[in-house]
Amino acid sequence: MNLAFLAFLVSATVSLLSFTLIAFRYVVPRLSKQPYVQALLPLVLLNVFRTEGFVFRLPQVMGGTLPSDFAVPAAYGDVSTAVLALLTALVLWLRPGLALPLVWLLNIVGFADLLFAIYNGTVVGFPYFHVGVAWFIPTVYVPLLLVNHVVVFWFLLRVVPSAVKIAPAPRNALASVQEGAPNRNDGEEP
Protein backbone atom coordinates (compact mmCIF):
# COMPACT_ATOMS: atom_id res chain seq x y z
CA MET A 1 0.00 0.00 0.00
CA ASN A 2 1.34 3.40 -1.00
CA LEU A 3 2.19 5.85 1.82
CA ALA A 4 0.12 8.63 0.19
CA PHE A 5 -2.94 6.40 0.01
CA LEU A 6 -2.46 5.28 3.63
CA ALA A 7 -2.11 8.88 4.84
CA PHE A 8 -5.22 9.82 2.89
CA LEU A 9 -7.21 6.91 4.29
CA VAL A 10 -6.12 7.56 7.88
CA SER A 11 -6.86 11.30 7.62
CA ALA A 12 -10.32 10.79 6.13
CA THR A 13 -11.22 8.01 8.58
CA VAL A 14 -10.10 9.94 11.67
CA SER A 15 -12.01 13.01 10.45
CA LEU A 16 -15.14 10.96 9.82
CA LEU A 17 -15.00 9.35 13.27
CA SER A 18 -14.25 12.67 14.99
CA PHE A 19 -17.07 14.54 13.29
CA THR A 20 -19.48 11.69 14.01
CA LEU A 21 -18.64 11.79 17.72
CA ILE A 22 -18.88 15.58 17.85
CA ALA A 23 -22.19 15.60 15.99
CA PHE A 24 -23.95 12.98 18.06
CA ARG A 25 -22.47 14.01 21.40
CA TYR A 26 -22.77 17.79 21.13
CA VAL A 27 -24.58 19.04 18.03
CA VAL A 28 -27.62 16.76 17.79
CA PRO A 29 -28.63 17.03 21.48
CA ARG A 30 -28.52 20.83 21.32
CA LEU A 31 -30.26 21.18 17.96
CA SER A 32 -32.94 18.68 19.01
CA LYS A 33 -34.17 21.25 21.52
CA GLN A 34 -34.69 23.87 18.79
CA PRO A 35 -37.64 24.36 16.44
CA TYR A 36 -36.97 22.54 13.19
CA VAL A 37 -36.17 25.72 11.25
CA GLN A 38 -33.57 26.80 13.78
CA ALA A 39 -32.14 23.28 13.90
CA LEU A 40 -31.90 22.81 10.13
CA LEU A 41 -30.65 26.27 9.17
CA PRO A 42 -27.02 25.90 10.41
CA LEU A 43 -26.86 22.38 8.96
CA VAL A 44 -28.03 23.69 5.57
CA LEU A 45 -25.67 26.68 5.69
CA LEU A 46 -22.67 24.38 6.08
CA ASN A 47 -23.26 23.31 2.46
CA VAL A 48 -22.97 26.88 1.15
CA PHE A 49 -19.18 26.56 1.48
CA ARG A 50 -19.12 23.75 -1.08
CA THR A 51 -18.02 26.28 -3.67
CA GLU A 52 -14.53 25.27 -2.51
CA GLY A 53 -14.92 22.12 -4.61
CA PHE A 54 -14.48 24.28 -7.71
CA VAL A 55 -10.73 24.37 -7.06
CA PHE A 56 -10.55 20.86 -8.56
CA ARG A 57 -10.95 22.60 -11.96
CA LEU A 58 -8.10 25.06 -11.34
CA PRO A 59 -4.64 23.65 -12.17
CA GLN A 60 -2.92 26.70 -10.67
CA VAL A 61 -4.47 25.87 -7.28
CA MET A 62 -4.10 22.10 -7.54
CA GLY A 63 -0.49 22.08 -8.68
CA GLY A 64 -1.52 20.29 -11.85
CA THR A 65 -4.55 19.09 -13.75
CA LEU A 66 -6.79 16.42 -12.28
CA PRO A 67 -8.55 13.96 -14.59
CA SER A 68 -11.69 15.60 -15.93
CA ASP A 69 -13.68 12.44 -15.12
CA PHE A 70 -13.23 13.43 -11.48
CA ALA A 71 -12.73 17.20 -11.55
CA VAL A 72 -15.72 18.26 -13.65
CA PRO A 73 -18.50 16.42 -11.78
CA ALA A 74 -16.89 17.16 -8.39
CA ALA A 75 -16.54 20.88 -9.10
CA TYR A 76 -19.92 21.48 -10.68
CA GLY A 77 -21.71 19.12 -8.28
CA ASP A 78 -20.31 21.07 -5.35
CA VAL A 79 -21.14 24.47 -6.83
CA SER A 80 -24.67 23.33 -7.70
CA THR A 81 -25.14 22.02 -4.18
CA ALA A 82 -23.84 25.29 -2.74
CA VAL A 83 -26.34 27.32 -4.79
CA LEU A 84 -29.16 24.95 -3.77
CA ALA A 85 -28.04 25.28 -0.13
CA LEU A 86 -28.17 29.06 -0.31
CA LEU A 87 -31.66 28.94 -1.85
CA THR A 88 -32.78 26.45 0.80
CA ALA A 89 -31.37 28.61 3.61
CA LEU A 90 -33.25 31.65 2.27
CA VAL A 91 -36.50 29.69 2.08
CA LEU A 92 -35.94 28.30 5.60
CA TRP A 93 -35.44 31.83 6.84
CA LEU A 94 -38.18 33.63 4.86
CA ARG A 95 -40.81 30.93 4.23
CA PRO A 96 -40.18 28.10 6.71
CA GLY A 97 -43.49 26.41 5.96
CA LEU A 98 -42.33 25.74 2.38
CA ALA A 99 -38.80 24.64 3.22
CA LEU A 100 -39.02 20.91 3.98
CA PRO A 101 -39.16 19.75 0.33
CA LEU A 102 -36.13 21.93 -0.48
CA VAL A 103 -34.21 20.59 2.52
CA TRP A 104 -34.97 17.05 1.34
CA LEU A 105 -33.85 17.92 -2.21
CA LEU A 106 -30.65 19.59 -0.99
CA ASN A 107 -29.78 16.69 1.25
CA ILE A 108 -30.39 14.04 -1.40
CA VAL A 109 -28.51 15.97 -4.11
CA GLY A 110 -25.62 16.90 -1.79
CA PHE A 111 -25.24 13.40 -0.36
CA ALA A 112 -25.38 11.81 -3.83
CA ASP A 113 -22.78 14.30 -5.09
CA LEU A 114 -20.42 13.36 -2.25
CA LEU A 115 -20.87 9.63 -2.82
CA PHE A 116 -20.29 10.05 -6.56
CA ALA A 117 -17.17 12.16 -5.93
CA ILE A 118 -15.83 9.55 -3.49
CA TYR A 119 -16.44 6.83 -6.08
CA ASN A 120 -14.84 8.86 -8.89
CA GLY A 121 -11.91 9.86 -6.69
CA THR A 122 -11.28 6.21 -5.92
CA VAL A 123 -11.48 5.22 -9.59
CA VAL A 124 -9.03 7.91 -10.78
CA GLY A 125 -6.68 7.44 -7.80
CA PHE A 126 -7.18 10.87 -6.22
CA PRO A 127 -4.80 10.26 -3.26
CA TYR A 128 -1.91 9.76 -5.69
CA PHE A 129 -2.23 13.18 -7.33
CA HIS A 130 -0.42 16.28 -6.12
CA VAL A 131 -3.32 18.40 -4.88
CA GLY A 132 -1.60 20.79 -2.47
CA VAL A 133 -3.82 22.28 0.22
CA ALA A 134 -6.89 20.92 -1.55
CA TRP A 135 -5.96 17.67 0.23
CA PHE A 136 -8.06 19.02 3.12
CA ILE A 137 -11.24 19.02 1.07
CA PRO A 138 -11.59 15.22 0.85
CA THR A 139 -9.84 14.47 4.15
CA VAL A 140 -11.56 17.04 6.39
CA TYR A 141 -14.46 18.78 4.66
CA VAL A 142 -16.00 15.76 2.90
CA PRO A 143 -16.20 13.73 6.15
CA LEU A 144 -17.77 16.76 7.86
CA LEU A 145 -20.34 17.03 5.06
CA LEU A 146 -21.10 13.30 5.15
CA VAL A 147 -21.86 13.51 8.87
CA ASN A 148 -23.84 16.70 8.29
CA HIS A 149 -26.03 14.98 5.69
CA VAL A 150 -26.66 12.02 7.98
CA VAL A 151 -27.69 14.40 10.78
CA VAL A 152 -30.04 16.28 8.41
CA PHE A 153 -31.60 12.99 7.27
CA TRP A 154 -32.03 12.06 10.93
CA PHE A 155 -33.82 15.37 11.63
CA LEU A 156 -35.96 15.11 8.51
CA LEU A 157 -37.09 11.59 9.33
CA ARG A 158 -38.12 12.71 12.82
CA VAL A 159 -40.18 15.72 11.67
CA VAL A 160 -43.83 15.14 10.87
CA PRO A 161 -44.60 18.04 8.47
CA SER A 162 -48.33 18.35 9.26
CA ALA A 163 -47.63 18.61 12.97
CA VAL A 164 -44.66 20.97 12.86
CA LYS A 165 -45.17 24.19 14.74
CA ILE A 166 -43.22 27.01 13.24
CA ALA A 167 -43.88 29.66 15.90
CA PRO A 168 -44.08 29.75 18.80
CA ALA A 169 -41.91 26.70 19.09
CA PRO A 170 -41.85 24.47 22.16
CA ARG A 171 -38.61 23.90 24.01
CA ASN A 172 -38.07 20.54 22.31
CA ALA A 173 -39.78 20.90 18.93
CA LEU A 174 -38.76 17.54 17.51
CA ALA A 175 -40.12 15.55 20.44
CA SER A 176 -43.35 17.56 20.52
CA VAL A 177 -44.22 16.94 16.87
CA GLN A 178 -44.23 13.21 17.37
CA GLU A 179 -47.46 12.18 18.94
CA GLY A 180 -46.83 10.58 22.29
CA ALA A 181 -43.09 11.22 22.18
CA PRO A 182 -41.63 12.09 25.58
CA ASN A 183 -40.23 15.57 26.04
CA ARG A 184 -36.65 14.98 27.13
CA ASN A 185 -35.16 17.88 29.04
CA ASP A 186 -32.01 16.02 30.07
CA GLY A 187 -32.81 16.77 33.70
CA GLU A 188 -33.48 20.48 33.12
CA GLU A 189 -36.55 22.21 34.49
CA PRO A 190 -38.87 23.78 31.87
CYANA upper distance limits for C-alpha pairs under 8 A (distance plus 0.5 A):
  1 MET  CA      5 PHE  CA      7.55
  1 MET  CA      6 LEU  CA      7.36
  2 ASN  CA      6 LEU  CA      6.78
  3 LEU  CA      7 ALA  CA      6.57
  4 ALA  CA      8 PHE  CA      6.61
  4 ALA  CA    127 PRO  CA      6.73
  4 ALA  CA    128 TYR  CA      6.82
  5 PHE  CA      9 LEU  CA      6.57
  5 PHE  CA    127 PRO  CA      5.89
  5 PHE  CA    128 TYR  CA      7.20
  6 LEU  CA     10 VAL  CA      6.56
  7 ALA  CA     11 SER  CA      6.51
  8 PHE  CA     12 ALA  CA      6.62
  8 PHE  CA    127 PRO  CA      6.68
  8 PHE  CA    139 THR  CA      7.17
  9 LEU  CA     13 THR  CA      6.47
 10 VAL  CA     14 VAL  CA      6.49
 11 SER  CA     15 SER  CA      6.62
 11 SER  CA    139 THR  CA      6.07
 11 SER  CA    140 VAL  CA      8.02
 12 ALA  CA     16 LEU  CA      6.58
 12 ALA  CA    138 PRO  CA      7.51
 12 ALA  CA    139 THR  CA      4.71
 12 ALA  CA    140 VAL  CA      6.88
 12 ALA  CA    143 PRO  CA      7.07
 13 THR  CA     17 LEU  CA      6.67
 13 THR  CA    139 THR  CA      8.46
 13 THR  CA    143 PRO  CA      8.46
 14 VAL  CA     18 SER  CA      6.48
 15 SER  CA     19 PHE  CA      6.50
 15 SER  CA    139 THR  CA      7.33
 15 SER  CA    140 VAL  CA      6.24
 15 SER  CA    143 PRO  CA      6.55
 15 SER  CA    144 LEU  CA      7.85
 16 LEU  CA     20 THR  CA      6.57
 16 LEU  CA    140 VAL  CA      8.34
 16 LEU  CA    143 PRO  CA      5.22
 16 LEU  CA    144 LEU  CA      7.16
 16 LEU  CA    146 LEU  CA      8.42
 16 LEU  CA    147 VAL  CA      7.74
 17 LEU  CA     21 LEU  CA      6.74
 18 SER  CA     22 ILE  CA      6.67
 19 PHE  CA     23 ALA  CA      6.39
 19 PHE  CA    143 PRO  CA      7.74
 19 PHE  CA    144 LEU  CA      6.40
 19 PHE  CA    147 VAL  CA      7.09
 20 THR  CA     24 PHE  CA      6.67
 20 THR  CA    147 VAL  CA      6.45
 21 LEU  CA     25 ARG  CA      6.26
 22 ILE  CA     26 TYR  CA      6.05
 22 ILE  CA     27 VAL  CA      7.18
 23 ALA  CA     27 VAL  CA      5.16
 23 ALA  CA     28 VAL  CA      6.34
 23 ALA  CA    147 VAL  CA      7.93
 23 ALA  CA    148 ASN  CA      8.45
 23 ALA  CA    151 VAL  CA      8.17
 24 PHE  CA     28 VAL  CA      5.77
 24 PHE  CA     29 PRO  CA      7.57
 25 ARG  CA     29 PRO  CA      7.36
 26 TYR  CA     30 ARG  CA      7.02
 27 VAL  CA     31 LEU  CA      6.57
 28 VAL  CA     32 SER  CA      6.29
 28 VAL  CA    151 VAL  CA      7.90
 29 PRO  CA     33 LYS  CA      7.47
 30 ARG  CA     34 GLN  CA      7.83
 31 LEU  CA     38 GLN  CA      8.25
 31 LEU  CA     39 ALA  CA      5.45
 32 SER  CA     39 ALA  CA      7.43
 32 SER  CA    172 ASN  CA      6.87
 32 SER  CA    173 ALA  CA      7.69
 32 SER  CA    174 LEU  CA      6.61
 32 SER  CA    175 ALA  CA      8.46
 33 LYS  CA    171 ARG  CA      6.24
 33 LYS  CA    172 ASN  CA      4.54
 33 LYS  CA    173 ALA  CA      6.69
 33 LYS  CA    174 LEU  CA      7.64
 34 GLN  CA     38 GLN  CA      6.41
 34 GLN  CA     39 ALA  CA      6.05
 34 GLN  CA    169 ALA  CA      8.26
 34 GLN  CA    170 PRO  CA      8.44
 34 GLN  CA    171 ARG  CA      7.02
 34 GLN  CA    172 ASN  CA      6.41
 34 GLN  CA    173 ALA  CA      6.39
 34 GLN  CA    174 LEU  CA      8.13
 35 PRO  CA     39 ALA  CA      6.66
 35 PRO  CA    165 LYS  CA      8.22
 35 PRO  CA    166 ILE  CA      7.45
 35 PRO  CA    169 ALA  CA      6.04
 35 PRO  CA    170 PRO  CA      7.60
 35 PRO  CA    171 ARG  CA      8.14
 35 PRO  CA    172 ASN  CA      7.52
 35 PRO  CA    173 ALA  CA      5.27
 35 PRO  CA    174 LEU  CA      7.49
 36 TYR  CA     40 LEU  CA      6.43
 36 TYR  CA    155 PHE  CA      8.48
 36 TYR  CA    159 VAL  CA      8.19
 36 TYR  CA    164 VAL  CA      8.35
 36 TYR  CA    166 ILE  CA      8.19
 36 TYR  CA    173 ALA  CA      7.10
 36 TYR  CA    174 LEU  CA      7.34
 37 VAL  CA     41 LEU  CA      6.42
 37 VAL  CA     92 LEU  CA      6.71
 37 VAL  CA     93 TRP  CA      8.07
 37 VAL  CA     96 PRO  CA      7.01
 37 VAL  CA    166 ILE  CA      7.94
 38 GLN  CA     42 PRO  CA      7.92
 39 ALA  CA     43 LEU  CA      7.79
 40 LEU  CA     44 VAL  CA      6.55
 40 LEU  CA    152 VAL  CA      7.50
 40 LEU  CA    155 PHE  CA      8.32
 41 LEU  CA     45 LEU  CA      6.59
 41 LEU  CA     89 ALA  CA      6.58
 41 LEU  CA     92 LEU  CA      7.21
 41 LEU  CA     93 TRP  CA      8.21
 42 PRO  CA     46 LEU  CA      6.83
 43 LEU  CA     47 ASN  CA      7.98
 43 LEU  CA    148 ASN  CA      6.97
 43 LEU  CA    152 VAL  CA      7.40
 44 VAL  CA     48 VAL  CA      7.94
 44 VAL  CA     85 ALA  CA      6.42
 44 VAL  CA     86 LEU  CA      8.47
 44 VAL  CA     88 THR  CA      7.78
 44 VAL  CA     89 ALA  CA      6.76
 44 VAL  CA    103 VAL  CA      8.06
 45 LEU  CA     49 PHE  CA      8.24
 45 LEU  CA     85 ALA  CA      6.94
 45 LEU  CA     86 LEU  CA      7.42
 45 LEU  CA     89 ALA  CA      6.87
 46 LEU  CA    145 LEU  CA      8.27
 47 ASN  CA     81 THR  CA      7.53
 47 ASN  CA     82 ALA  CA      6.09
 47 ASN  CA     85 ALA  CA      6.29
 47 ASN  CA    145 LEU  CA      7.90
 48 VAL  CA     81 THR  CA      8.03
 48 VAL  CA     82 ALA  CA      4.78
 48 VAL  CA     83 VAL  CA      7.34
 48 VAL  CA     85 ALA  CA      5.97
 48 VAL  CA     86 LEU  CA      6.33
 49 PHE  CA     82 ALA  CA      6.91
 50 ARG  CA     78 ASP  CA      5.68
 50 ARG  CA     79 VAL  CA      6.64
 50 ARG  CA     81 THR  CA      7.50
 50 ARG  CA     82 ALA  CA      5.73
 51 THR  CA     75 ALA  CA      8.30
 51 THR  CA     78 ASP  CA      6.44
 51 THR  CA     79 VAL  CA      5.30
 51 THR  CA     82 ALA  CA      6.47
 52 GLU  CA     78 ASP  CA      8.19
 52 GLU  CA     79 VAL  CA      8.43
 52 GLU  CA    137 ILE  CA      8.42
 53 GLY  CA     74 ALA  CA      7.04
 53 GLY  CA     75 ALA  CA      5.43
 53 GLY  CA     76 TYR  CA      8.39
 53 GLY  CA     78 ASP  CA      6.04
 53 GLY  CA     79 VAL  CA      7.50
 53 GLY  CA    137 ILE  CA      7.94
 54 PHE  CA     58 LEU  CA      7.88
 54 PHE  CA     74 ALA  CA      8.05
 54 PHE  CA     75 ALA  CA      4.71
 54 PHE  CA     76 TYR  CA      7.30
 54 PHE  CA     78 ASP  CA      7.56
 54 PHE  CA     79 VAL  CA      7.21
 55 VAL  CA     59 PRO  CA      8.48
 55 VAL  CA     61 VAL  CA      6.94
 55 VAL  CA     62 MET  CA      7.51
 55 VAL  CA     75 ALA  CA      7.58
 55 VAL  CA    134 ALA  CA      8.04
 56 PHE  CA     61 VAL  CA      8.48
 56 PHE  CA     62 MET  CA      7.14
 56 PHE  CA     66 LEU  CA      7.41
 56 PHE  CA     71 ALA  CA      5.70
 56 PHE  CA     72 VAL  CA      8.21
 56 PHE  CA     74 ALA  CA      7.85
 56 PHE  CA     75 ALA  CA      6.52
 56 PHE  CA    134 ALA  CA      8.40
 57 ARG  CA     65 THR  CA      8.02
 57 ARG  CA     66 LEU  CA      7.96
 57 ARG  CA     71 ALA  CA      6.20
 57 ARG  CA     72 VAL  CA      7.16
 57 ARG  CA     75 ALA  CA      7.01
 58 LEU  CA     62 MET  CA      6.76
 58 LEU  CA     65 THR  CA      7.85
 59 PRO  CA     63 GLY  CA      6.15
 59 PRO  CA     64 GLY  CA      5.10
 59 PRO  CA     65 THR  CA      5.33
 59 PRO  CA     66 LEU  CA      8.05
 60 GLN  CA     64 GLY  CA      7.16
 61 VAL  CA    131 VAL  CA      8.43
 61 VAL  CA    132 GLY  CA      8.06
 61 VAL  CA    134 ALA  CA      8.45
 62 MET  CA     66 LEU  CA      8.38
 62 MET  CA    130 HIS  CA      7.53
 62 MET  CA    131 VAL  CA      5.13
 62 MET  CA    132 GLY  CA      6.31
 62 MET  CA    133 VAL  CA      8.27
 62 MET  CA    134 ALA  CA      7.21
 63 GLY  CA    130 HIS  CA      6.83
 63 GLY  CA    131 VAL  CA      6.50
 63 GLY  CA    132 GLY  CA      6.94
 64 GLY  CA    130 HIS  CA      7.57
 64 GLY  CA    131 VAL  CA      7.94
 66 LEU  CA     70 PHE  CA      7.65
 66 LEU  CA     71 ALA  CA      6.53
 66 LEU  CA    129 PHE  CA      7.97
 67 PRO  CA     71 ALA  CA      6.60
 67 PRO  CA    124 VAL  CA      7.68
 68 SER  CA     72 VAL  CA      5.84
 69 ASP  CA     73 PRO  CA      7.58
 69 ASP  CA    120 ASN  CA      7.77
 69 ASP  CA    124 VAL  CA      8.32
 70 PHE  CA     74 ALA  CA      6.57
 70 PHE  CA    117 ALA  CA      7.42
 70 PHE  CA    120 ASN  CA      5.99
 70 PHE  CA    121 GLY  CA      6.62
 70 PHE  CA    124 VAL  CA      7.47
 71 ALA  CA     75 ALA  CA      6.34
 72 VAL  CA     76 TYR  CA      6.56
 73 PRO  CA     77 GLY  CA      5.97
 73 PRO  CA    117 ALA  CA      7.86
 74 ALA  CA     78 ASP  CA      6.52
 74 ALA  CA    113 ASP  CA      7.83
 74 ALA  CA    117 ALA  CA      6.07
 75 ALA  CA     79 VAL  CA      6.75
 76 TYR  CA     80 SER  CA      6.40
 77 GLY  CA     81 THR  CA      6.58
 77 GLY  CA    110 GLY  CA      8.39
 77 GLY  CA    113 ASP  CA      6.38
 78 ASP  CA     82 ALA  CA      6.59
 78 ASP  CA    110 GLY  CA      8.13
 78 ASP  CA    113 ASP  CA      7.70
 79 VAL  CA     83 VAL  CA      6.78
 80 SER  CA     84 LEU  CA      6.68
 81 THR  CA     85 ALA  CA      6.45
 81 THR  CA    106 LEU  CA      7.31
 81 THR  CA    109 VAL  CA      7.42
 81 THR  CA    110 GLY  CA      6.17
 82 ALA  CA     86 LEU  CA      6.73
 83 VAL  CA     87 LEU  CA      6.79
 84 LEU  CA     88 THR  CA      6.52
 84 LEU  CA    106 LEU  CA      6.72
 85 ALA  CA     89 ALA  CA      6.51
 85 ALA  CA    106 LEU  CA      6.82
 86 LEU  CA     90 LEU  CA      6.76
 87 LEU  CA     91 VAL  CA      6.78
 88 THR  CA     92 LEU  CA      6.54
 88 THR  CA     99 ALA  CA      7.23
 88 THR  CA    102 LEU  CA      6.27
 88 THR  CA    103 VAL  CA      6.77
 88 THR  CA    106 LEU  CA      7.90
 89 ALA  CA     93 TRP  CA      6.62
 90 LEU  CA     94 LEU  CA      6.41
 90 LEU  CA     95 ARG  CA      8.34
 91 VAL  CA     95 ARG  CA      5.47
 91 VAL  CA     96 PRO  CA      6.62
 91 VAL  CA     98 LEU  CA      7.55
 91 VAL  CA     99 ALA  CA      6.16
 92 LEU  CA     96 PRO  CA      4.88
 92 LEU  CA     97 GLY  CA      8.29
 92 LEU  CA     98 LEU  CA      8.10
 92 LEU  CA     99 ALA  CA      5.71
 95 ARG  CA     99 ALA  CA      7.18
 96 PRO  CA    100 LEU  CA      8.27
 96 PRO  CA    166 ILE  CA      7.79
 97 GLY  CA    166 ILE  CA      7.81
 98 LEU  CA    102 LEU  CA      8.31
 99 ALA  CA    103 VAL  CA      6.66
100 LEU  CA    104 TRP  CA      6.69
100 LEU  CA    156 LEU  CA      8.47
100 LEU  CA    161 PRO  CA      8.22
101 PRO  CA    105 LEU  CA      6.66
102 LEU  CA    106 LEU  CA      6.48
103 VAL  CA    107 ASN  CA      6.54
104 TRP  CA    108 ILE  CA      6.62
104 TRP  CA    153 PHE  CA      8.44
104 TRP  CA    156 LEU  CA      8.00
105 LEU  CA    109 VAL  CA      6.50
106 LEU  CA    110 GLY  CA      6.26
107 ASN  CA    111 PHE  CA      6.33
107 ASN  CA    149 HIS  CA      6.56
107 ASN  CA    152 VAL  CA      7.68
107 ASN  CA    153 PHE  CA      7.79
108 ILE  CA    112 ALA  CA      6.50
109 VAL  CA    113 ASP  CA      6.54
110 GLY  CA    114 LEU  CA      6.80
110 GLY  CA    149 HIS  CA      8.23
111 PHE  CA    115 LEU  CA      6.77
111 PHE  CA    146 LEU  CA      7.40
111 PHE  CA    149 HIS  CA      6.80
112 ALA  CA    116 PHE  CA      6.54
113 ASP  CA    117 ALA  CA      6.57
114 LEU  CA    118 ILE  CA      6.60
114 LEU  CA    142 VAL  CA      7.69
114 LEU  CA    146 LEU  CA      7.93
115 LEU  CA    119 TYR  CA      6.67
116 PHE  CA    120 ASN  CA      6.55
117 ALA  CA    121 GLY  CA      6.29
118 ILE  CA    122 THR  CA      6.65
119 TYR  CA    123 VAL  CA      6.79
120 ASN  CA    124 VAL  CA      6.68
121 GLY  CA    125 GLY  CA      6.37
121 GLY  CA    126 PHE  CA      5.36
121 GLY  CA    127 PRO  CA      8.40
122 THR  CA    126 PHE  CA      6.72
125 GLY  CA    129 PHE  CA      7.78
131 VAL  CA    135 TRP  CA      6.30
134 ALA  CA    138 PRO  CA      8.27
135 TRP  CA    139 THR  CA      6.87
136 PHE  CA    140 VAL  CA      5.69
136 PHE  CA    141 TYR  CA      7.09
137 ILE  CA    141 TYR  CA      5.33
137 ILE  CA    142 VAL  CA      6.55
138 PRO  CA    142 VAL  CA      5.40
138 PRO  CA    143 PRO  CA      7.68
139 THR  CA    143 PRO  CA      7.21
140 VAL  CA    144 LEU  CA      6.89
141 TYR  CA    145 LEU  CA      6.65
142 VAL  CA    146 LEU  CA      6.59
143 PRO  CA    147 VAL  CA      6.79
144 LEU  CA    148 ASN  CA      6.58
145 LEU  CA    149 HIS  CA      6.58
146 LEU  CA    150 VAL  CA      6.87
147 VAL  CA    151 VAL  CA      6.70
148 ASN  CA    152 VAL  CA      6.72
149 HIS  CA    153 PHE  CA      6.62
150 VAL  CA    154 TRP  CA      6.62
151 VAL  CA    155 PHE  CA      6.76
152 VAL  CA    156 LEU  CA      6.54
153 PHE  CA    157 LEU  CA      6.54
154 TRP  CA    158 ARG  CA      6.91
155 PHE  CA    159 VAL  CA      6.87
155 PHE  CA    174 LEU  CA      8.48
158 ARG  CA    174 LEU  CA      7.27
158 ARG  CA    178 GLN  CA      8.14
159 VAL  CA    164 VAL  CA      7.50
159 VAL  CA    174 LEU  CA      6.78
159 VAL  CA    177 VAL  CA      7.20
159 VAL  CA    178 GLN  CA      7.93
160 VAL  CA    164 VAL  CA      6.71
160 VAL  CA    177 VAL  CA      6.78
160 VAL  CA    178 GLN  CA      7.29
163 ALA  CA    177 VAL  CA      5.95
163 ALA  CA    178 GLN  CA      8.25
164 VAL  CA    173 ALA  CA      8.29
164 VAL  CA    177 VAL  CA      6.20
165 LYS  CA    169 ALA  CA      6.49
165 LYS  CA    173 ALA  CA      8.08
165 LYS  CA    177 VAL  CA      8.12
169 ALA  CA    173 ALA  CA      6.68
170 PRO  CA    176 SER  CA      7.76
171 ARG  CA    190 PRO  CA      8.37
172 ASN  CA    176 SER  CA      6.82
172 ASN  CA    183 ASN  CA      7.08
172 ASN  CA    184 ARG  CA      7.99
172 ASN  CA    185 ASN  CA      8.29
173 ALA  CA    177 VAL  CA      6.80
174 LEU  CA    178 GLN  CA      7.48
175 ALA  CA    181 ALA  CA      6.03
175 ALA  CA    182 PRO  CA      6.87
175 ALA  CA    183 ASN  CA      6.10
175 ALA  CA    184 ARG  CA      8.06
176 SER  CA    180 GLY  CA      8.50
176 SER  CA    181 ALA  CA      7.07
176 SER  CA    182 PRO  CA      8.15
176 SER  CA    183 ASN  CA      7.15
177 VAL  CA    181 ALA  CA      8.39
185 ASN  CA    189 GLU  CA      7.60
185 ASN  CA    190 PRO  CA      8.03
